[in-house]
Amino acid sequence: MMQDNFPIRKVDHIRHYVGNARQSAYYYQHVFGFNITARHGLETGLRHEVDYLLEQNDVKLLFSAPVKPGHHIAEALAIHGDFVRDIAFEVDDVDWAFNEAVRRGAKPAIEPYSLENEQGYVRIASIHTYGDTLHTFINRDNFTGHFLPGFAEMNEPGEGIGIVEIDHCVGNVELGQMNVWVKWYEDILGFKNLISFDDNDISTEYTALMSKVMASGNGRVKFPINEPAAGKKKSQIDEYLEYFGGAGVQHVALRTDDIVATVSALKARGMQFLRVPKTYYEVLTDRVGEIDEDVEVLAELGILVDRDDEGYLLQIFTKPITDRPTLFYEIIHRKGATSFGKGNFKALFESIEREQELRGTL
């Protein structure tokens, strides 16, 4: 068991900055099946922005948009487009977490403060990480309400698709910065390096990248960090950095316990996924051994499979969900496997390169 010198309970929520929070909430409700459960805006006394909270099982997504000109969110949106601003952690003690992180070298973003109402109070603070991304520390042990004081409860259910929790979040950073941020997560938050991939592991004829997977002391929070590697053409990481305007969250992996049902529902609602060639499935069982699922069904849906010493996993990646080739989602189903699908990297990257070619960005 890893020693945990910076206790983090779990990822509490992921906050997106978007141009139109109402439309984003509608999209995630009707495509991903999230429930819209709370809102904070003009009607609840918030004068400069609006926030919508969406939930599905243990996943919470918060969408924030400016409602006045000159808001700092508007400035960030002009640079990045809709993006993941904050990966928030639930912690035992916000003040200790913030002060200890700053003592260890983190750049403070928001000093500890309380939000309170008749239902109690929530303690909150934030630090900067790569790019314009924040990590917020949050504790609501002394709060009996829903999410945060100020939010009005809503009940606009979505038709859930079986998403259970956030499996991992992947960050893209500039060339030469991966080890800088690996060391940052080690030094500041006490994360450990679980797995490393170099350009021999993740490469095609044209492009390559390097990646290291960082995990919190309790293993519940996992963050792969990618940087580009030298290649004949522009890699997906280079493309991301160019269109995003720097380092940021590349994708969020959502875990399901029935990937066939989850992906079938997403496809029926119009979600587009990356596809690998049919030949991938002709040798699938030779590569990963026997699996419970029907290979023909997996082939029809485009679901990938990989095996490690602990078991196997099934995964699939959406195409970018915004106009910019930046943020996308992974749907992952773990059947014992604790790894990240190394055996799928080559086929997946070739698929991404085909998309880049269509965009003229390869």
Stockholm file with secondary structure:
# STOCKHOLM 1.0

chainA/1-362         MMQDNFPIRKVDHIRHYVGNARQSAYYYQHVFGFNITARHGLETGLRHEVDYLLEQNDVKLLFSAPVKPGHHIAEALAIHGDFVRDIAFEVDDVDWAFNEAVRRGAKPAIEPYSLENEQGYVRIASIHTYGDTLHTFINRDNFTGHFLPGFAEMNEPGEGIGIVEIDHCVGNVELGQMNVWVKWYEDILGFKNLISFDDNDISTEYTALMSKVMASGNGRVKFPINEPAAGKKKSQIDEYLEYFGGAGVQHVALRTDDIVATVSALKARGMQFLRVPKTYYEVLTDRVGEIDEDVEVLAELGILVDRDDEGYLLQIFTKPITDRPTLFYEIIHRKGATSFGKGNFKALFESIEREQELRGTL
#=GR chainA/1-362 SS CCCCSSCCCEEEEEEEECSCHHHHHHHHHHTSCCEEEEEESGGGTCCSEEEEEEEETTEEEEEEEESSTTCHHHHHHHHHSSEEEEEEEECSCHHHHHHHHHHTTCCEEEEEEEEEETTEEEEEEEEECSTTCEEEEEECTTBCSSSSTTCEEEEECCCCCCEEEEEEEEEECCTTCHHHHHHHHHHHHCCEEEEEECTTTSBCSSCEEEEEEEECTTSCCEEEEEEEECCSSCCHHHHHHHHHTSSEEEEEEEEESCHHHHHHHHHHTTCCBCCCCTHHHHTHHHHHCCCSSCHHHHHHHTCEEEEETTEEEEEEEBCCSSSSSCCEEEEEEEEBCCSCCGGGHHHHHHHHHHHHHHHTCC
#=GC SS_cons         CCCCSSCCCEEEEEEEECSCHHHHHHHHHHTSCCEEEEEESGGGTCCSEEEEEEEETTEEEEEEEESSTTCHHHHHHHHHSSEEEEEEEECSCHHHHHHHHHHTTCCEEEEEEEEEETTEEEEEEEEECSTTCEEEEEECTTBCSSSSTTCEEEEECCCCCCEEEEEEEEEECCTTCHHHHHHHHHHHHCCEEEEEECTTTSBCSSCEEEEEEEECTTSCCEEEEEEEECCSSCCHHHHHHHHHTSSEEEEEEEEESCHHHHHHHHHHTTCCBCCCCTHHHHTHHHHHCCCSSCHHHHHHHTCEEEEETTEEEEEEEBCCSSSSSCCEEEEEEEEBCCSCCGGGHHHHHHHHHHHHHHHTCC
//
